[in-house]
Amino acid sequence: MKKSRFQILFAALMGVCGFAGKGYGQVDPHFSQYFIQPMLLNPALTGAIEGDYRVSAVWRSQYGNTFSTKGISAEMPTSKNINLGVNLLNQSSADKAYNYTNAYLSIAYTGVRFKDHYVVMAMQAGLLNRSFNINKLQFGEQWVSGIGYDPSAHSSEVFQKPNVFSFDAGAGLVYYDATADKKVNLFGGFSAFHITQPKDPFISGGDKQTLPPRYSLHAGARIIVSDLLNIVPNVLYMRQGQTEEKMAGAYVQVNASEQVDLMFGANLRFQDAIAPFAGFYYKGITVGMSYDTNVSTKDAMEMNRNSMEVSLSYTWWRKNSMKTKPFYCPRF
């Protein structure tokens, strides 16, 4: 039996961008290269850069280009123990039947410090929009035996609010050790999104249902092997409703020359996919590419779940600032 476009959209809502789901749940779009869009992982990572300003963009294609996700962000630290950032994200289906957009402003306070150990606290607030173009959806009742899809066939599906805007907010906390000349520097954080629990009429129950909070717990270490080589192992756990993601991985940062760094590694999402990553840094510009390939044997979806991501970021300094090469986790 052919799946309707609505069924595919529903499946994407349940497991888009890599969540390994169990039972019923609702998930947010996110990226495998989450260090390029750190404010989507934790607002407390706002402005955690070795530079004065940074702008970033990332594009993700998945399910055989059925869905594409785009993210743009800008961030800056200040001299007042306050870091500022903005983040825009859009996800849409190829036929534009489904669209998800959010826009957030993040403010992080960096004034909690004991020697070279930092604790950063942050808030994030903005707007969330979700919409369906009903005229471009196909439902199971419109697939007629012996004929196929009949757009004139009646469907009992009803969308009372196909376009919804909601106020949304989140918060986060990050610790990192910035002690110089250490072989191992630890970092970690916790964040909570949708703490305002915006209404979501697309979930069963209509206006009585709210978008469930998304919680993220992440940690890792920067291991300095030599002047030319850093290794950064990391772990990530996210949960939203009854849906969760567990991920672990590492990447290597190689000082290829005075102005060039090479980066490569991989992350494994348990019971879902492995995502190799490669990239390079040159004069403030970082280019990265990753490719998610399915490794789960429990997938009931008969579709291409492989995904590709391409990212670009640029960090620059004020005229009299000291220029340093970036460290990407958490000092991106």
C-alpha positions as CSV (number, residue, x, y, z in Angstrom):
1,M,0.0,0.0,0.0
2,K,1.4,3.4,-0.9
3,K,2.1,5.8,1.9
4,S,0.3,9.2,1.6
5,R,2.3,12.4,1.8
6,F,0.6,13.1,5.1
7,Q,1.9,9.8,6.5
8,I,5.4,10.8,5.4
9,L,5.1,14.2,7.0
10,F,3.8,12.6,10.2
11,A,6.8,10.3,10.2
12,A,9.1,13.3,9.8
13,L,7.5,15.1,12.7
14,M,8.1,12.0,14.8
15,G,11.7,11.4,13.8
16,V,13.2,14.3,11.8
17,C,16.9,15.1,12.0
18,G,17.9,11.9,13.8
19,F,15.8,11.3,16.9
20,A,15.5,7.6,17.7
21,G,11.9,7.4,18.8
22,K,10.0,5.1,21.0
23,G,6.3,5.4,21.4
24,Y,4.6,8.6,20.6
25,G,6.6,11.8,20.8
26,Q,7.2,15.2,19.2
27,V,10.7,16.3,18.2
28,D,12.4,19.5,17.1
29,P,14.5,19.8,14.0
30,H,18.3,19.8,14.8
31,F,21.6,19.1,13.1
32,S,24.3,16.5,13.3
33,Q,26.8,19.3,13.2
34,Y,25.3,20.8,16.3
35,F,28.5,22.6,17.1
36,I,27.9,24.9,14.1
37,Q,24.5,25.9,15.5
38,P,25.3,25.7,19.3
39,M,22.4,27.9,20.4
40,L,20.0,25.1,19.2
41,L,21.8,22.7,21.6
42,N,22.2,25.0,24.6
43,P,21.5,28.8,24.9
44,A,24.5,29.0,27.3
45,L,26.8,28.3,24.4
46,T,25.9,31.7,22.9
47,G,29.1,33.6,22.1
48,A,31.4,30.8,23.2
49,I,33.8,31.6,20.4
50,E,37.5,32.5,20.2
51,G,36.8,35.7,18.3
52,D,34.7,38.9,18.5
53,Y,31.9,37.9,16.1
54,R,30.8,34.8,14.3
55,V,28.1,34.1,11.7
56,S,27.2,30.5,10.7
57,A,25.0,28.7,8.2
58,V,24.1,25.1,7.8
59,W,22.0,23.2,5.3
60,R,20.7,19.6,5.7
61,S,18.9,17.4,3.2
62,Q,17.3,14.1,4.4
63,Y,14.9,11.4,3.4
64,G,16.1,11.5,-0.2
65,N,15.7,15.3,-0.2
66,T,12.1,15.0,1.0
67,F,13.0,17.5,3.7
68,S,15.5,20.3,3.9
69,T,16.6,22.2,7.0
70,K,18.4,25.5,7.0
71,G,19.9,27.4,9.9
72,I,21.5,30.8,10.2
73,S,23.0,32.3,13.4
74,A,25.1,35.2,14.6
75,E,26.7,35.7,17.9
76,M,29.1,37.9,19.8
77,P,30.7,38.1,23.3
78,T,30.9,41.5,25.0
79,S,33.1,43.0,27.7
80,K,30.2,43.2,30.2
81,N,29.9,39.4,31.0
82,I,27.1,39.2,28.5
83,N,27.1,37.3,25.2
84,L,24.4,37.9,22.6
85,G,23.1,35.8,19.7
86,V,20.3,35.3,17.2
87,N,19.3,32.0,15.6
88,L,16.9,31.4,12.7
89,L,15.9,27.9,11.5
90,N,13.6,26.7,8.8
91,Q,12.5,23.2,7.8
92,S,10.3,22.4,4.8
93,S,9.2,19.5,2.7
94,A,10.2,19.4,-0.9
95,D,6.7,20.2,-2.1
96,K,6.3,23.0,0.5
97,A,3.3,21.2,2.1
98,Y,4.9,21.4,5.5
99,N,6.9,24.3,7.0
100,Y,8.6,24.8,10.4
101,T,10.3,28.1,11.3
102,N,11.7,29.5,14.5
103,A,13.6,32.7,15.5
104,Y,15.3,33.2,18.8
105,L,17.3,35.8,20.7
106,S,19.8,34.3,23.2
107,I,21.4,36.1,26.1
108,A,24.2,34.4,28.2
109,Y,25.7,35.6,31.4
110,T,29.4,34.7,31.7
111,G,30.3,36.4,35.0
112,V,30.4,33.3,37.2
113,R,34.1,32.3,37.4
114,F,36.5,30.5,39.8
115,K,40.0,31.0,38.4
116,D,39.8,29.5,34.9
117,H,36.6,27.5,35.5
118,Y,33.5,29.1,34.1
119,V,29.8,28.6,34.6
120,V,27.5,30.2,32.0
121,M,23.8,30.7,32.4
122,A,21.5,31.8,29.6
123,M,17.9,32.5,28.5
124,Q,16.4,32.2,25.0
125,A,13.1,33.6,23.7
126,G,11.5,34.0,20.3
127,L,8.7,32.9,18.0
128,L,7.9,29.5,16.6
129,N,5.8,28.9,13.5
130,R,4.4,25.7,12.1
131,S,2.2,25.4,9.0
132,F,0.6,23.0,6.5
133,N,-0.5,23.8,3.0
134,I,-3.6,21.6,2.9
135,N,-3.9,21.8,-0.9
136,K,-0.6,20.0,-1.3
137,L,-1.3,17.1,1.1
138,Q,-2.5,13.7,0.0
139,F,-4.5,11.5,2.4
140,G,-5.1,7.7,2.5
141,E,-8.8,8.1,1.6
142,Q,-7.8,9.8,-1.7
143,W,-6.0,6.7,-2.9
144,V,-8.6,4.7,-4.7
145,S,-8.2,1.0,-5.6
146,G,-7.5,0.5,-9.3
147,I,-7.2,4.2,-9.9
148,G,-4.5,5.5,-7.6
149,Y,-4.5,9.0,-6.2
150,D,-7.7,10.9,-6.9
151,P,-7.4,14.6,-5.8
152,S,-11.2,15.0,-6.1
153,A,-11.9,12.2,-3.6
154,H,-13.2,13.3,-0.2
155,S,-11.0,13.3,2.9
156,S,-12.2,13.5,6.4
157,E,-9.0,15.1,7.7
158,V,-9.6,18.6,9.1
159,F,-7.0,21.3,10.0
160,Q,-8.7,23.9,12.1
161,K,-5.4,25.9,12.3
162,P,-3.0,25.1,9.5
163,N,-0.8,28.1,10.4
164,V,0.2,28.7,14.0
165,F,2.5,31.2,15.7
166,S,3.6,30.7,19.3
167,F,5.9,32.5,21.8
168,D,8.6,30.2,23.0
169,A,11.5,30.2,25.5
170,G,14.3,28.1,26.8
171,A,17.2,28.2,29.2
172,G,20.6,26.6,29.6
173,L,23.7,26.1,31.8
174,V,27.2,25.3,30.8
175,Y,30.5,24.6,32.6
176,Y,33.9,24.5,31.0
177,D,37.5,24.5,32.2
178,A,39.6,27.1,30.4
179,T,42.8,26.4,32.3
180,A,45.7,27.0,30.0
181,D,48.4,24.4,29.4
182,K,46.3,21.4,30.6
183,K,46.3,18.2,28.8
184,V,42.6,17.6,29.4
185,N,39.9,20.3,29.6
186,L,36.4,19.2,30.6
187,F,33.1,20.8,29.6
188,G,29.4,20.0,29.9
189,G,25.9,21.5,30.1
190,F,22.2,21.1,30.4
191,S,19.4,22.9,28.6
192,A,15.6,23.0,28.4
193,F,13.6,24.2,25.5
194,H,9.8,25.0,25.2
195,I,9.6,25.8,28.9
196,T,6.6,28.0,28.1
197,Q,4.9,24.9,26.6
198,P,3.4,26.6,23.5
199,K,0.2,25.2,22.3
200,D,0.4,22.7,19.4
201,P,-2.9,22.1,17.6
202,F,-1.3,19.6,15.3
203,I,-1.1,17.0,18.1
204,S,-4.1,14.9,18.9
205,G,-6.3,16.9,21.2
206,G,-5.9,20.3,19.4
207,D,-5.5,23.4,21.6
208,K,-5.5,21.3,24.7
209,Q,-2.1,19.9,23.8
210,T,1.2,21.7,24.2
211,L,4.6,21.2,22.6
212,P,6.6,19.0,25.1
213,P,9.8,20.4,26.6
214,R,13.1,19.2,25.0
215,Y,15.9,18.5,27.5
216,S,19.5,18.2,26.4
217,L,22.5,16.9,28.5
218,H,25.9,17.1,26.8
219,A,29.5,16.7,27.9
220,G,33.0,16.2,26.6
221,A,36.7,16.9,26.9
222,R,39.4,18.6,24.9
223,I,42.5,16.3,25.0
224,I,45.7,18.0,23.8
225,V,47.9,15.2,22.4
226,S,50.5,17.6,21.0
227,D,50.9,21.1,19.6
228,L,49.6,19.8,16.3
229,L,46.8,17.5,17.5
230,N,43.6,17.8,19.6
231,I,41.0,15.0,20.2
232,V,37.5,16.0,21.4
233,P,35.3,13.1,22.6
234,N,31.7,14.0,23.3
235,V,28.4,12.6,24.4
236,L,24.8,14.0,24.0
237,Y,21.5,12.9,25.4
238,M,18.2,14.6,24.3
239,R,14.6,13.8,25.3
240,Q,11.3,15.3,24.2
241,G,8.1,13.7,25.2
242,Q,8.6,10.0,24.9
243,T,11.2,10.4,22.2
244,E,15.0,10.4,22.9
245,E,18.4,10.5,21.3
246,K,21.6,9.1,22.6
247,M,24.8,10.0,20.7
248,A,28.5,9.6,21.3
249,G,31.5,10.4,19.1
250,A,34.8,12.3,18.7
251,Y,36.6,14.5,16.2
252,V,40.3,15.2,15.7
253,Q,41.6,18.7,15.0
254,V,45.0,18.8,13.2
255,N,47.1,21.9,12.9
256,A,48.1,21.4,9.2
257,S,49.9,24.8,9.0
258,E,50.0,28.2,10.6
259,Q,46.7,29.2,9.1
260,V,45.0,25.9,8.4
261,D,43.3,23.3,10.6
262,L,41.9,20.0,9.4
263,M,39.0,18.4,11.3
264,F,37.5,14.9,10.9
265,G,35.5,12.5,13.1
266,A,32.1,10.8,13.5
267,N,29.1,10.7,15.8
268,L,27.0,7.6,16.5
269,R,23.3,7.9,17.3
270,F,22.5,4.7,19.0
271,Q,19.9,2.5,17.2
272,D,19.8,5.0,14.4
273,A,22.7,6.3,12.3
274,I,26.4,7.1,12.1
275,A,27.5,10.6,11.0
276,P,31.1,11.0,9.7
277,F,32.3,14.6,9.6
278,A,35.2,16.4,7.8
279,G,36.1,20.0,7.5
280,F,38.8,22.6,7.5
281,Y,39.6,26.0,9.0
282,Y,41.3,28.8,7.1
283,K,41.7,32.5,8.1
284,G,38.5,32.5,10.2
285,I,36.4,30.5,7.7
286,T,35.3,27.0,8.7
287,V,33.7,24.6,6.1
288,G,32.3,21.3,7.2
289,M,30.4,18.3,5.7
290,S,28.7,15.3,7.3
291,Y,26.7,12.4,6.0
292,D,24.3,10.4,8.2
293,T,23.9,6.8,7.1
294,N,21.4,4.5,8.7
295,V,22.7,1.6,10.9
296,S,19.5,0.6,12.6
297,T,17.9,-2.8,11.7
298,K,14.7,-1.8,13.4
299,D,13.6,0.8,11.0
300,A,10.0,0.2,9.7
301,M,10.1,3.2,7.3
302,E,10.5,2.2,3.7
303,M,12.4,5.3,2.6
304,N,15.9,6.6,2.3
305,R,16.8,7.9,5.7
306,N,20.4,9.0,4.8
307,S,21.1,12.7,5.2
308,M,23.7,15.2,4.2
309,E,24.8,18.4,5.9
310,V,27.0,21.3,4.7
311,S,28.1,24.1,7.0
312,L,29.9,27.4,6.7
313,S,31.0,29.8,9.4
314,Y,33.1,32.9,9.6
315,T,34.8,34.3,12.7
316,W,36.4,37.7,12.8
317,W,38.1,40.0,15.2
318,R,38.2,43.6,16.0
319,K,41.3,45.5,14.7
320,N,43.2,45.3,18.0
321,S,42.0,41.9,19.2
322,M,44.3,39.0,19.6
323,K,43.6,36.4,16.9
324,T,43.5,32.7,18.0
325,K,42.4,29.6,16.1
326,P,39.0,28.4,17.3
327,F,38.3,25.4,19.5
328,Y,35.0,24.0,18.5
329,C,33.6,22.3,21.6
330,P,32.5,24.2,23.7
331,R,34.8,27.2,22.8
332,F,33.6,27.0,19.2
